[in-house]
């Protein structure tokens, strides 16, 4: 039973890290997209 609880905790930890990392990467992508939109807007 203790292995089951440990595996459950590890899975939730990995899921949390994955979601946190994706959120951070999407934030960076959004910033880059804003910069690109500004750059394209300036050339038009």
DRENPA-3360 file (N, C-alpha, C; in nm, 2 decimals, always signed):
BEGIN
1 = XXXXXXXX = +0.08/-0.12/+0.00/+0.00/+0.00/+0.00/+0.09/+0.13/+0.00 ~ +0.20/+0.12/+0.07/+0.29/+0.24/+0.07/+0.34/+0.27/-0.07 ~ +0.37/+0.17/-0.15/+0.42/+0.20/-0.28/+0.31/+0.26/-0.37 ~ +0.19/+0.23/-0.34/+0.08/+0.29/-0.42/+0.07/+0.44/-0.38 ~ +0.08/+0.47/-0.26/+0.07/+0.61/-0.21/+0.19/+0.69/-0.27 ~ +0.31/+0.63/-0.26/+0.43/+0.69/-0.31/+0.42/+0.72/-0.46 ~ +0.37/+0.62/-0.54/+0.35/+0.64/-0.68/+0.25/+0.74/-0.71 ~ +0.14/+0.75/-0.63/+0.04/+0.85/-0.65/+0.10/+0.99/-0.63;
9 = XXXXXXXX = +0.18/+1.00/-0.52/+0.24/+1.13/-0.50/+0.34/+1.17/-0.61 ~ +0.42/+1.08/-0.66/+0.51/+1.11/-0.76/+0.44/+1.15/-0.89 ~ +0.33/+1.08/-0.92/+0.25/+1.12/-1.04/+0.20/+1.26/-1.03 ~ +0.14/+1.30/-0.91/+0.09/+1.43/-0.89/+0.20/+1.54/-0.90 ~ +0.32/+1.50/-0.84/+0.43/+1.60/-0.85/+0.48/+1.62/-0.99 ~ +0.49/+1.51/-1.07/+0.53/+1.53/-1.21/+0.43/+1.61/-1.29 ~ +0.30/+1.58/-1.26/+0.20/+1.65/-1.33/+0.20/+1.80/-1.30 ~ +0.22/+1.83/-1.17/+0.23/+1.97/-1.13/+0.35/+2.04/-1.19;
17 = XXXXXXXX = +0.47/+1.98/-1.20/+0.58/+2.03/-1.26/+0.56/+2.05/-1.41 ~ +0.50/+1.96/-1.48/+0.46/+1.97/-1.62/+0.37/+2.09/-1.65 ~ +0.27/+2.10/-1.57/+0.17/+2.21/-1.59/+0.24/+2.35/-1.56 ~ +0.32/+2.35/-1.46/+0.39/+2.48/-1.42/+0.49/+2.52/-1.53 ~ +0.56/+2.42/-1.59/+0.66/+2.44/-1.70/+0.58/+2.49/-1.82 ~ +0.47/+2.43/-1.85/+0.40/+2.47/-1.97/+0.34/+2.61/-1.96 ~ +0.30/+2.64/-1.84/+0.24/+2.78/-1.81/+0.35/+2.88/-1.83 ~ +0.47/+2.85/-1.78/+0.59/+2.94/-1.80/+0.63/+2.96/-1.95;
25 = XXXXXXXX = +0.63/+2.84/-2.02/+0.67/+2.85/-2.16/+0.56/+2.92/-2.24 ~ +0.44/+2.91/-2.21/+0.33/+2.98/-2.28/+0.34/+3.13/-2.26 ~ +0.38/+3.16/-2.13/+0.39/+3.31/-2.10/+0.51/+3.37/-2.19 ~ +0.62/+3.30/-2.20/+0.73/+3.35/-2.28/+0.68/+3.35/-2.43 ~ +0.61/+3.25/-2.48/+0.56/+3.25/-2.62/+0.47/+3.37/-2.64 ~ +0.38/+3.40/-2.54/+0.29/+3.51/-2.56/+0.37/+3.65/-2.57 ~ +0.48/+3.66/-2.48/+0.56/+3.78/-2.49/+0.63/+3.79/-2.63 ~ +0.68/+3.68/-2.68/+0.74/+3.69/-2.81/+0.64/+3.72/-2.92;
33 = XXXXXXXX = +0.52/+3.67/-2.91/+0.42/+3.69/-3.01/+0.38/+3.84/-3.01 ~ +0.37/+3.90/-2.89/+0.35/+4.05/-2.88/+0.46/+4.13/-2.94 ~ +0.58/+4.09/-2.92/+0.69/+4.16/-2.98/+0.69/+4.15/-3.13 ~ +0.66/+4.03/-3.18/+0.65/+4.01/-3.32/+0.54/+4.09/-3.39 ~ +0.42/+4.09/-3.32/+0.31/+4.18/-3.37/+0.35/+4.32/-3.37 ~ +0.42/+4.37/-3.27/+0.47/+4.51/-3.28/+0.57/+4.53/-3.39 ~ +0.66/+4.44/-3.41/+0.75/+4.46/-3.52/+0.69/+4.46/-3.66 ~ +0.59/+4.37/-3.68/+0.52/+4.37/-3.80/+0.43/+4.49/-3.82;
41 = XXXX = +0.37/+4.54/-3.71/+0.29/+4.66/-3.72/+0.38/+4.78/-3.75 ~ +0.50/+4.78/-3.71/+0.59/+4.90/-3.74/+0.63/+4.90/-3.89 ~ +0.64/+4.79/-3.95/+0.68/+4.78/-4.09/+0.57/+4.81/-4.19 ~ +0.45/+4.80/-4.14/+0.34/+4.82/-4.24/+0.30/+4.97/-4.24;
% end
